[in-house]
Amino acid sequence: MHFTSEQRLDDGVLEREFTLGEIPGTLWTPGIAPAPLVLMAHNNGLPKADPRLVARARYTAARGYAVATIDAAGCGDRPRSAAEEQARAHLRQAMQAGEPVDEIFESFIGPMVEKAVPEWQTTLDALLELPETGGPVGYSGGWTALGIRLAVVEPRIAAAGFFAGGFVPRAQREEARQVTIPLLFLLQWDDEGNPRQRALDLFDAFGSKEKTLHANLGGHTGTPRFELEDGCRFLDRHLK
């Protein structure tokens, strides 16, 4: 892991960009060490610099956590294959035409998950070698499909917070039954791009004995700010 830049933010959090081979990422750390680590991924691989992700990461770090995110292959500044470009073009055309998009999402979100999981595990290995980070480890983010797979295959993850707004392929909907760690699941009741019943069915499928659903009125990006505080209280219960 090679750190390429750093800055101390107004809230005392240290923000550092890093590279790990071809993987670019960002690590936010509080003034205490070692701090419990939270892996934070945004909706279906949006860039790590997305303002909503950065705001959540900074808030969580200021509450005493080390928070890390990376760009998935084909996201942010990472190059996309011709097949990825074609799939995204088809998606844009279908959405503009008001056509069904589930199968298009299925065709590229599933492979993205398969590529992303080993990269996140490699990143986790490197992060836990740093003196400023430690376990247990949590996951938080809108890329629920990735979080489901990581929760199934990665025993170091002790708790997870998911946002229901991202598309979850069929494979991960089936894998949800194998997820047994404590969960906090956020649902926007009026999310135009995420059928409510599908999200409720996914919540029901999780195998966790402790799982909590927070549903709020509003569209896809309307999650209330107080859910940041509630999310950190959830992490406090399971990671501290």
C-alpha positions in Angstrom: 0.0 0.0 0.0 1.5 3.3 -1.1 0.0 6.6 0.2 0.0 9.3 -2.5 -1.5 12.3 -0.6 -2.8 13.3 2.8 -4.6 16.2 4.4 -5.8 16.9 7.9 -9.5 17.9 7.8 -11.3 20.5 10.0 -12.8 17.8 12.1 -9.4 16.3 12.9 -9.8 13.4 10.6 -6.8 12.5 8.4 -7.7 11.8 4.8 -5.1 9.9 2.7 -5.3 8.6 -0.9 -3.5 5.3 -1.6 -2.8 2.8 -4.3 -2.5 -0.9 -3.9 -1.3 -2.3 -7.1 -3.9 -1.1 -9.6 -6.4 -0.4 -6.9 -6.9 3.3 -5.9 -8.5 4.1 -2.6 -9.0 6.5 0.3 -8.5 6.0 4.0 -9.9 8.3 6.7 -8.6 7.9 10.2 -9.5 9.6 13.5 -6.9 10.7 16.1 -7.0 7.5 18.0 -5.2 4.3 17.1 -5.9 1.5 16.4 -9.5 2.3 15.4 -12.1 -0.2 14.3 -12.2 -0.4 10.5 -15.3 0.2 8.3 -15.2 -0.7 4.6 -17.5 1.7 2.8 -18.6 1.1 -0.8 -21.1 3.2 -2.8 -24.1 2.2 -4.9 -23.0 -0.4 -7.4 -19.5 0.9 -7.8 -19.9 4.6 -8.1 -16.6 6.5 -7.7 -15.0 6.7 -4.3 -15.0 10.5 -4.6 -18.8 10.6 -4.8 -19.8 13.5 -2.4 -22.4 11.4 -0.5 -19.8 8.6 0.2 -17.2 11.1 1.3 -19.6 12.8 3.6 -20.6 9.5 5.2 -16.9 8.4 5.5 -15.9 11.7 7.2 -18.8 11.6 9.6 -18.0 8.0 10.5 -14.3 8.6 10.9 -15.0 11.6 13.2 -16.9 9.1 15.4 -13.8 7.1 16.0 -13.5 4.7 13.1 -11.0 4.1 10.3 -12.9 4.2 7.1 -11.7 2.9 3.7 -13.1 2.9 0.2 -11.7 1.8 -3.2 -12.7 2.3 -6.8 -14.1 -0.9 -8.4 -12.7 -2.0 -11.7 -14.2 0.2 -14.4 -15.2 3.0 -11.9 -13.7 6.3 -11.1 -10.5 6.7 -13.0 -10.1 3.0 -13.6 -10.4 2.0 -17.3 -13.5 0.1 -18.5 -13.5 -2.8 -20.9 -15.4 -2.5 -24.2 -18.1 -4.9 -22.8 -18.5 -2.7 -19.7 -18.9 0.4 -21.9 -21.4 -1.4 -24.1 -23.5 -2.5 -21.1 -23.6 1.0 -19.6 -24.6 2.4 -23.0 -27.5 -0.1 -23.2 -28.5 0.8 -19.7 -28.7 4.5 -20.5 -30.6 3.9 -23.7 -33.1 1.6 -21.9 -33.6 4.1 -19.1 -34.2 7.0 -21.5 -36.7 4.9 -23.4 -38.5 3.8 -20.2 -37.7 0.1 -20.9 -37.1 -2.6 -18.3 -33.5 -2.5 -17.1 -33.2 -5.4 -14.6 -31.5 -7.8 -17.0 -29.1 -5.2 -18.1 -28.1 -4.5 -14.5 -27.8 -8.3 -14.0 -25.4 -8.5 -16.9 -22.8 -6.1 -15.5 -23.4 -5.8 -11.7 -22.9 -9.6 -11.2 -19.5 -9.6 -12.9 -18.5 -6.4 -11.0 -19.2 -8.1 -7.7 -17.0 -11.1 -8.8 -14.1 -8.8 -9.6 -14.6 -6.5 -6.6 -14.6 -9.1 -3.8 -11.0 -10.2 -4.1 -9.8 -6.6 -4.5 -11.6 -5.7 -1.3 -10.1 -8.7 0.5 -6.6 -7.7 -0.7 -7.3 -4.2 0.5 -8.5 -5.4 3.9 -5.4 -7.5 4.3 -3.2 -4.4 3.7 -5.3 -2.1 5.9 -5.2 -4.4 8.9 -1.4 -4.3 8.8 -1.4 -0.6 9.5 -1.0 0.5 13.1 -3.9 2.9 12.9 -6.5 0.3 12.0 -7.8 -2.8 13.8 -10.7 -5.2 14.1 -13.4 -5.9 14.3 -14.4 -4.8 10.8 -17.7 -3.5 9.6 -19.2 -2.9 6.2 -21.3 0.1 5.2 -22.7 1.2 1.9 -25.1 1.3 -0.9 -23.4 -1.5 -2.9 -25.5 -4.1 -1.1 -24.6 -6.9 -3.6 -20.9 -6.5 -2.7 -21.7 -6.3 1.0 -23.7 -9.5 0.8 -20.9 -11.4 -0.9 -18.3 -10.1 1.5 -20.4 -10.9 4.5 -20.7 -14.5 3.3 -17.0 -15.1 2.4 -15.1 -12.8 4.7 -15.2 -13.9 8.4 -13.4 -10.7 9.6 -16.6 -8.6 8.9 -18.6 -8.5 12.1 -21.5 -6.3 11.2 -22.9 -4.5 8.1 -25.1 -1.6 7.2 -26.8 -1.8 3.8 -28.7 0.7 1.7 -31.6 -0.8 -0.3 -31.2 1.5 -3.2 -28.7 -0.5 -5.3 -29.6 -3.3 -7.7 -28.9 -6.8 -6.2 -28.4 -9.6 -8.7 -30.2 -12.9 -8.3 -27.0 -14.7 -7.1 -26.6 -12.3 -4.1 -30.4 -12.4 -3.3 -29.9 -16.1 -2.9 -26.7 -15.6 -0.9 -28.5 -13.3 1.5 -29.8 -16.4 3.3 -26.2 -17.2 4.3 -25.6 -13.8 5.9 -25.7 -14.2 9.7 -24.0 -11.1 11.0 -25.9 -8.2 12.6 -27.5 -6.0 10.0 -28.9 -2.5 9.6 -30.9 -2.1 6.4 -32.0 1.4 5.2 -34.9 1.7 2.8 -36.3 4.8 1.0 -40.0 4.1 0.8 -40.5 6.0 -2.4 -37.3 5.0 -4.2 -38.3 5.2 -7.9 -35.5 2.9 -9.0 -35.9 0.2 -6.4 -39.2 -1.7 -6.1 -40.2 -1.6 -2.4 -41.4 -5.2 -2.3 -38.1 -6.5 -3.7 -36.2 -4.6 -0.9 -38.6 -6.0 1.7 -38.2 -9.5 0.3 -34.4 -9.1 0.5 -34.6 -8.0 4.1 -36.7 -11.0 4.9 -34.2 -13.3 3.2 -31.2 -12.3 5.4 -30.3 -15.1 7.8 -29.2 -12.8 10.6 -30.8 -13.2 14.0 -30.3 -9.5 14.6 -31.5 -7.4 11.7 -33.1 -4.0 11.7 -35.0 -2.2 9.0 -35.2 1.6 8.9 -37.7 2.8 6.3 -38.0 6.5 5.6 -40.3 8.5 3.2 -38.6 9.9 0.2 -36.8 9.1 -3.0 -33.5 7.4 -3.8 -31.2 10.2 -2.5 -33.5 11.4 0.4 -32.1 9.3 3.3 -32.4 11.5 6.4 -29.1 12.8 7.9 -30.1 11.3 11.3 -29.5 7.9 9.8 -25.8 8.7 9.9 -26.0 8.9 13.6 -28.1 5.8 13.9 -25.7 4.0 11.7 -22.8 4.9 13.9 -24.7 3.8 17.0 -25.2 0.4 15.3 -21.4 0.2 14.6 -20.7 1.2 18.2 -22.7 -1.8 19.5 -20.9 -4.3 17.3 -17.4 -2.9 16.7 -16.4 -1.2 19.9 
